[in-house]
Amino acid sequence: MSKTIAINAGSSSLKWQLYQMPEETVLAKGIVERIGLDDAVSTVKFDGRSESQTLPIKDHIVAVKLLLEDLKRFAIISDFAEITGVGHRVVAGGEIFKSSVLIDDEALRQIEELSSLAPLHNPANAAGIRAFKEILPDITSVAVFDTAFHTTMPEVAYRYPMADKYYTDYQVRKYGAHGTSHYYVSQQAAEMLGKPLEELKLITAHIGNGVSLTAINGGKSVDTSMGFTPLAGPMMGTRTGDIDPAIIPYLVENVPELENAADVVNVLNKESGILGVSGLTNDMRDLEAAMAEGDEKAQLAFDMFADRLKKFIGQYMAVLNGADALVFTAGIGENDTLLREKIVSELSWFGMDIDPAKNVFGNSGVISTDAAKVKVLVVPTDEELVIARDVEALKA
Ligand code: AMP
């Protein structure tokens, strides 16, 4: 009987979830936001309660201290010694990390070195790791990589059509992301379909604020839509997804406020996608509310979003030479019945057919008709649980 905490650290936030293991019971969860500012906010949720406080939080170490103190303050734990493991989500594992690992000094150094591949994420992940090492140095500390699941991709899928030196000397290749989510929902889908994962061809669609699709053959990722960075793939909440790269120098030359490539990439990452096209919001619920009131730009954003998703599903149908199932997950994939209906109805030629009685809010599992050749499933993702399980698995 031990408690394990799953950590997802961003540049100014730290999300956490505390589990009783091996029972996998969630004891509490929370988020520290606006780290580095005087009005940071820490929220703790447990036993149906939600407790928030606003206070200055200098850095990730202070955030970790605060959340641990809160666990005691709210009597969720009585002693820090009850926490025996911590698992950290790390965005970029490059070609080094093909699975989760115990974090020693060498692993931490490598995670920091991989910051060039995820400059917004890996330094924050490393800060979270350092904070726990300082405060709870003796517990099992594990890194779980977003990219690890995709290290099974064949070279034909992960290489870009460029000269060798860009790959060998500069590590330019497709790494993918959301690996823990694709891995988890593929396992769940196999269970729901009552078939061994090894015998299934699946297309998993993680559709949240970030969006990625993966082609999974026999449990292995064989292609995925995020690329060298998470900017690639279909349209997203604030990201363009794939565009013609020649747009970048064109904008630098012609738009006065965009002075260099980094300025343009910032626009492509943060001011585009649903937000850019609608001019209103990056949030799908707000977008659909605007559409219902007849907002034409909101409608265009929705239609483009569905269009790009549909094209990627088509690509992966080709990659896999046919699929057994399409799996929807994440905030939009799990909840948006309208989008699911639109996408699946426009892929009927492939043998997909949604059952309106099953495609209802709150329902999960198979949502296609019994006759459908390609099953369609809704599977709630749970990346934190994968992290907690990997900590358990690596405990001595
Ligand atoms: P995530 O990044 O996975 O947390 O997903 C966030 C996205 O899910 C946001 O665009 C939300 O608007 C969207 N979302 C959450 N609930 C719903 C819902 N009931 N219908 C449509 N979109 C939803």
Residues whose N, C-alpha, C, O or C-beta is under 5 A from the ligand:
A	BS01	AMP	I207 G208 N209 G210 N282 D283 M284 R285 A330 G331 I332 N335 D336
